[in-house]
Amino acid sequence: MALDIRSIKGTQDILPADSHKWQYLEQAFLSHASLYGFQEIRIPTFEDRRLFIRSVGDTTDVVQKEMYTFTDQGGRELALRPEGTAGINRAVIESGLIHGPMPLKLCYTTSCFRAEKPQAGRFREFHQLGMEVFGAQSPSADAELISFVDSFLAQLGLTGISLEINSIGCPTCRKQYHDALKAYFAARKEQLCETCLGRLDKNPMRILDCKNPACGELAAEAPVVLDYLCPDCRSHFEGLCRRLDSLQISYTVNPRIVRGLDYYNRTVFEFISGDIGAQSTICGGGRYDGLIQSLGGPDQPALGFAMGMERLLMVMEAQQVSIPERPPCDLYLASMGEEASLRAMTLAADLRGEGFIAESDLIGRSLKAQMKYADKIGAAFTMVLGEEELQSGQASLRNMATGETVTVPLDSDEIARQLYNRDLQDLTSGLDLSQLMGMMSE
C-alpha cells in the first residue's frame, strides 16, 4: 500500500508558479540593503537551545510554548531557530566580527520555526527578511533602519502602511515600570490567565503581549511605559522622533508596543497593514543594546528588525501590486531525428552561454507534441531542425506572437543576434525617436 505522506501542518510548498515572487522579494530586499551599506549573513537552521533561552527570554511564548527542540545523537539540546537575531548575535561574537569596524551592518533572508496555531499569515515554518546593526548608540541608527523599511515598502509599491513606535526604556527605568505593572496586575491577578500568573513576578511586561482576550483588556488600562522613562531614554526617544520628522516619515506613538522578545530595550517599532486581517504586523524591530554582552561578547549597542515574507506577499496581493513574471523561454529548438536532436541540444547550450533561455526536447516527443509544449511554456521563438535543415545549414526562426519567420544559419552567434535584434525591436516599438536615441546613448 502506498504511503499517504503529506506536508506538515503549518508548512507550505512554494511551487514554480509562485517561487519567482519570492525570488523577486529577496532580490529587491538585498539590492535595497546594499544602498545602505548592509552585507548579507547566513546562519545555521538550528542552534544550542540555551542561546534562545538566554536571548529571547524564558518567560516569552516563543521559549515556553513555540520552540521546536530536540536532542541529537551526541545528547546536545538543540532548537530550530524561532527568529534570526539570536543566531546572528552568536555568529558575530564567535567570528570576531563584533571586534571589527563599527557600525557593523548585516542583513539576511531566512526561514524560522515556531509551533504556533496555523492561520492566515501565520505558519509554523515562515520566512523573514531582516537587518541588524551593531555599534551604533545614536537614535540616528534607529531612524535609518525605520527609513529603510519605509522606503523599501514604498519601492515595492505598497500603500497604506502605518508605522507605530514606542520606547520601553532601559534596565534602569524599566525596574520602576516593572514595579508599577506588578502592583497593577497583582491587584487583578484573579483575572489573569495561568501563563500570565507565572509572568507576574518574573517579567510583568510579557503580560502586555499576552494573546488571551481577558489579559488584553487588563493590559489596555495598565500603566504606560513612557511615563517611567529615565532622562537618557526619553532623550533617545525624542531624538528618534525628531529624525523621523526630518525624514518626513509619518508615525504614531503607541505606548502598548512591547514586542514579544525579552532582548528589546528603548526603541521598538512595528509597520502595520490593514489589508491582511488579524496578522497585521508585517515588520517589527527595535533596540537590544545588552544582548551582545549577555551572550559573552563586548558591551556593544545593537538594533534590528525582521519582516515576514508571507505577510508581505499577502499585502502585495491584497493591494494588487504587480510582480514581474518569470522570464519566458526565448527559444525552443524542436527536432526530428537523432542528429537533429544532438544539434538542437548543442545550439541550446551555446545560446544559454549567451544569456538566452533555450530549451530542446528531452523526452523524444513527436514534432507536433514538441510544438504544443513550446506553446505551453510560452516560448517567444521556435526553430525546427530536421534532415533538410542540417543539410542546408539553416532553419526558420519563428516569432510565436506574430507568426513571422526569418531564415537563420545554424550558428549560435547568428541565432543570438537575431534574438537580440528582435528583443530590441519589441522593446523600442512605440518609442519616439528621442527616446530611442536616449536608450542608444546609455
Stockholm file with secondary structure:
# STOCKHOLM 1.0

chainA/1-442         MALDIRSIKGTQDILPADSHKWQYLEQAFLSHASLYGFQEIRIPTFEDRRLFIRSVGDTTDVVQKEMYTFTDQGGRELALRPEGTAGINRAVIESGLIHGPMPLKLCYTTSCFRAEKPQAGRFREFHQLGMEVFGAQSPSADAELISFVDSFLAQLGLTGISLEINSIGCPTCRKQYHDALKAYFAARKEQLCETCLGRLDKNPMRILDCKNPACGELAAEAPVVLDYLCPDCRSHFEGLCRRLDSLQISYTVNPRIVRGLDYYNRTVFEFISGDIGAQSTICGGGRYDGLIQSLGGPDQPALGFAMGMERLLMVMEAQQVSIPERPPCDLYLASMGEEASLRAMTLAADLRGEGFIAESDLIGRSLKAQMKYADKIGAAFTMVLGEEELQSGQASLRNMATGETVTVPLDSDEIARQLYNRDLQDLTSGLDLSQLMGMMSE
#=GR chainA/1-442 SS CCCCCCCCTTCCCCCHHHHHHHHHHHHHHHHHHHHTTCEECCCCSEEEHHHHHHHTCTTSHIIIIICCEEECTTCCEEEECSSSHHHHHHHHHHHSGGGSSSSEEEEEEEEEECCCCCBTTBCSEEEEEEEEEESCCSHHHHHHHHHHHHHHHHHHTCCSCEEEEEECCCHHHHHHHHHHHHHHHHTTGGGSCHHHHHHHHHCGGGGGGCCCHHHHHHHHTSCCGGGGCCHHHHHHHHHHHHHHHHTTCCCEECTTCCCSSTTCEEEEEEEECSSSTTCCEEEEEEECTTHHHHTTSCCCCEEEEEEEHHHHHHHHHHTTCCCCCCCCCSEEEEECSHHHHHHHHHHHHHHHHTTCCEEECSSCCCHHHHHHHHHHTTCSEEEEECHHHHHHTEEEEEETTTCCEEEEESCHHHHHHHHHHHHHHHHHTTCCHHHHHHHHHC
#=GC SS_cons         CCCCCCCCTTCCCCCHHHHHHHHHHHHHHHHHHHHTTCEECCCCSEEEHHHHHHHTCTTSHIIIIICCEEECTTCCEEEECSSSHHHHHHHHHHHSGGGSSSSEEEEEEEEEECCCCCBTTBCSEEEEEEEEEESCCSHHHHHHHHHHHHHHHHHHTCCSCEEEEEECCCHHHHHHHHHHHHHHHHTTGGGSCHHHHHHHHHCGGGGGGCCCHHHHHHHHTSCCGGGGCCHHHHHHHHHHHHHHHHTTCCCEECTTCCCSSTTCEEEEEEEECSSSTTCCEEEEEEECTTHHHHTTSCCCCEEEEEEEHHHHHHHHHHTTCCCCCCCCCSEEEEECSHHHHHHHHHHHHHHHHTTCCEEECSSCCCHHHHHHHHHHTTCSEEEEECHHHHHHTEEEEEETTTCCEEEEESCHHHHHHHHHHHHHHHHHTTCCHHHHHHHHHC
//
